[in-house]
Amino acid sequence: MVCLGNICRSPLAHGIMETLAKKQGLDWEVDSAGTGNWHVGEPPDRRSIRTARAHGIDISGQVCRLFRVSDFDTYDHIFVMDKNNLSDMLAMTRNKEDEQKVSLLLGEKIVPDPYYDDTLFEPVFNMIEQGCKEIIKDLS
Ligand code: 4NP
């Protein structure tokens, strides 16, 4: 799960996908990372922690990190939140195989950046949850 800061959207996506996959009995390794380095080493944004907690998911133990090219070798799928993430990630691909791993979490639609708008966290949670359910349906 990749977004810009790895403190708002992708930590939610990480926690939600991990929780849903586990519930389905799927042994999936889920992680998240950012394309920007401002918050590396920090926990998720407190608004994401609070929103996840309200839905019964604890993301407080996550630690922000940068996406690294070796993630293309480690993971089968790289889900991004918006078009900027998509172009940033595509710029890091080494070959066609890497490229084919990258897609928008919501297929065609984007998950908006809630960093400057407190009211977006709850809708963002719901969008991501819906996207994760679709992905589980498609891949499991
Ligand atoms: P995220 O949100 O990409 O969903 O983690 C952001 C978090 C921090 C910043 C931008 C977006 N920032 O500019 O620090």
Boltz pocket constraint, residues with backbone or C-beta under 6 A from the ligand:
constraints:
  - pocket:
      binder: B
      contacts: [[A, 3], [A, 4], [A, 5], [A, 6], [A, 7], [A, 8], [A, 9], [A, 10], [A, 38], [A, 112], [A, 113], [A, 114], [A, 115]]
      max_distance: 6.0
